[in-house]
Amino acid sequence: MTPASFEPVYFPSPTRLIMDTIVTAVMSAKKKVVERFSDGKSRGHRLSKKNGSEMIYFEDRGTVLDAPIDVVWDFILKDNEYHPKAHQNSLRDMKWKDLNEITGEGTCEVMRGGKWRKMKFRVTTIPPHVRIVEEFGGRYAGQKFVLLYTPKGRNKTAVDVFVYARKQVAKEMRETFANAHEEDVPMLRKFARKQRSES
């Protein structure tokens, strides 16, 4: 059945570039699996070299948050109480500017691999399903990742992460994603309880 009308969606050029890169990475990775991480749900694939550094693609699937998708997005985009507290020990000195209605750029310091690391990044947010992050400069230059949010029933949200990164920081990034999840979970539960009590 063909819809009566169809309006194509044209993403801003930075988003299009990132999405094209991720799609290319996924298609290349499917051809030859050369590395499997030990947790059983994350897989990595060697892809190419960028500025002399080997790039790999990996996925981290299966995270489930105990909140419906609209609450998760309110927590990410609108909450100024619980979400900042979640990452107060792993993120500092955040500076941010909007480029357009869905994309912004920023700098900050993040705790990665047990050290404070400077981060320069661009984030494109397409609620309620996608966030796309591209990093610039230093040891993370060229790194890109997509976070995909999917409703699971009425009160849960699945989060899958698709990453294109330098091989030497892949382990560090997997640990960063795991730590961010552990930091988010208790604060998201508190935020969700507050949302329910106010509705």
N, C-alpha and C positions, 0 to 999 in steps of 0.2 A: 504494500500500500504506500503510495507516494503522498507526502504531506501537501496540502493545498498551497502553502508558501514556504519557502526556505530562505533564510537570510544567512549567508556565510559570515563567519566570525573572523576578523582579521586582527591578529595580535600585533602589538607594537614590535618594532624590529628587534630590540634586545630579547624579548620573550621568544620570538620566532627563532632567533639564532640559538637560544638555549634549548628550545624544544627540538629543533633539528639535530643538535648535537646529541641530545639524549636518545632520540630515535635511532640515529646512526650507531650510537654505542650499543643499544639494545640489539639491533640487527647484526652487528659485527660479533657481539658476544655469543649470540645463539649458534654461530658457526663452529666455534671451537672453545670448549671449556678447558681451561688450563690450571685453574686454581679453585679449590673449594674450601671455604672457611669451616671451622670446626663446630660451629653451633648448630648445624643441620638445617637452618632456615635461611642462611645468608650464603650467596654464591658470588664468586669473583671471577672475572675474565680479563686476561691481558689484552689490551687493545692497540696502543700505539705509543710513540714517544713524542713528547711535547717539550721543545727546548732542551733536549737531551735527557729528560726524565720520563721514565716509563709510566704510562697512564693505564689504569685498570677501571673496569666497570664492576660494581657489586650492588646487591640488593639486600635490604633488611626488611623482611615482610613478617606480618603476624602480630604486631603490637595492637592491643585493643585498649581503648580508654573507656572508663566507666561514666560516660556522659553522652547525650545525644549530640549530633553533629552541629546543631545550631548553638548549643552551649559551648562546645569546643571552640567554635569560631569567635564567639563573644569573648571567651577567655583569652584567645590569641590577639584579637584586634582591639577590644574595647576595655578590658579590665586593667585598671591602674593600681589595684591592691594586691591581689593574689599572685598573678603571673610574674610581676617584677620580683616578688619575694622568692619565687621558685628558683630563680637563677642568680640570687644575690651573691653566691659564693663561687660562681663560675663565669660571670660576665660583668664587665665594668666599663666605664667611660664611653657609653654609647652616644654616638652622634648620628643624626639621621636627617635626610632631606627627601621630600617627595619629588619625583620626576614627572609623574602623571597620576591619574586616578588609581592605577593598580601597581605602579612600580616606584621603588625608592632606592636610594643608595645610602650606605652608612659605613662607619668605622667603629671599632670597639676593641676591647681586649677580652679574650676568652681563655679559660683554663683548658688546655689540651695537652695530653701527655705529661701531666703534672707540672706544666709551666704556663705562665701567662704569655699568650701569643697575640700579636697584633693582627687584626682582621679587617680587610676592606672588601665590601660586598655589595651586590645588588639583589634585591628581592622583588619578585613579581608575585602578587597574590590574586588568585581568582577564586573567591569564595563561591560555594562552600566546599570545594574539592581539591584545589591545587595551590601549592606554594613552590616557587622555583627560585633557587639561590645560586648565584654565581660569585666566586671569590676571585680577587685580584691581588697580585703582589706576593712576594716572599715565598715561603714553602708551600702555600696553598694556591698559588697562581694557576688558573685554568680549571680549578675544581668547580664542579657543578652538581647540584642535586635537586631532585624533585620529591616533594612530600605529597602523597596522594591520600586524601581522607575519604572514607566510604562508610555510610551508615550501616550498622549491624543491628537490626531490630529497632526497637523504639528508644533504647537507652544506652547504646554503646556505639563507638566509632572506631573503625579499623584505620591504622596509619601504616602505609608502606612507603619505604624510602628507596629511591633509585639514585645511585651515586656514580659519578665519573671523576676519579681522583688520581693524584700521583701515588704510585705504589708505595713509596716510603712513608706516606701518612695514612694509608688505608686503615691499618689497625687502630691508629690513634683516632680516626674519625668514627669508626665503629664503636669505640669506647665512649666517644663524645655523645653519639646518638643515644646509647644506653643510659649514660648519666643524665642527659637531658630528660629522658623519659622518667627516670627515678625521681628527679626533681619536680617534674610537672604533676605526677600522679596525686600526691597528697593535697597540693594546692588546687588542682582542678576539682577534686572531690569537695573541698570546702567551698569553692566558687559555685559548683553545681547545687550544693545544699542551700547556699544563699539565694541563688536564682529561684529555686523551688519555693522557698519561704516567702519570697517577694511576689510570686505570681498568684 
